[in-house]
């Protein structure tokens, strides 16, 4: 399970957006969709159990696709 969080340029704070129970690839695709829909927001995924973010490498791979 992942928590999707967003941050607007003015607030500077991460805000819970939604939870997802999906594979890493599914989460990456969903983040890509959110970023395309809301380009002025930063988006990240946090693993619910561990609190770890998707690794920077995962995000770079996602951005290059």
C-alpha positions in Angstrom: 0.0 0.0 0.0 1.2 3.5 -0.9 0.2 6.9 0.3 0.2 9.4 -2.5 1.1 12.9 -1.3 1.1 16.2 -3.1 2.8 19.6 -2.5 1.9 22.9 -4.0 4.5 25.5 -4.6 3.0 27.9 -2.1 2.5 25.6 0.8 5.8 23.9 0.9 4.3 21.0 2.9 3.3 17.5 1.7 -0.4 16.7 2.0 -2.1 13.3 1.8 -3.9 12.9 -1.5 -4.9 9.2 -1.6 -4.0 5.6 -0.8 -3.2 3.0 -3.5 -2.9 -0.7 -3.2 -1.0 -1.4 -6.4 2.3 -2.6 -7.8 5.3 -0.2 -8.0 4.7 0.1 -11.7 1.0 0.9 -11.1 2.0 3.6 -8.6 4.5 5.1 -11.0 1.9 5.2 -13.8 -0.5 6.9 -11.4 2.0 9.5 -10.3 2.8 10.2 -13.9 -0.9 10.8 -14.6 -1.2 13.1 -11.5 1.9 15.1 -12.6 0.5 15.5 -16.1 -2.9 16.6 -14.8 -1.5 19.0 -12.1 1.9 20.2 -13.4 2.2 22.8 -10.7 2.2 20.2 -7.9 5.0 17.9 -6.7 3.8 14.3 -6.2 5.4 11.4 -4.3 4.6 7.9 -3.1 5.3 6.7 0.4 5.1 3.0 1.3 2.5 2.8 4.1 4.3 0.1 6.1 7.9 1.3 6.0 7.5 5.0 5.3 10.0 4.7 2.5 9.7 6.8 -0.6 9.9 5.3 -4.1 13.6 5.5 -4.8 15.0 8.4 -6.8 16.0 5.9 -9.5 12.4 4.8 -9.8 11.3 8.4 -10.2 14.0 9.1 -12.8 13.0 6.0 -14.8 9.3 7.2 -14.6 10.2 10.6 -15.9 12.2 9.3 -18.8 9.3 7.1 -20.1 
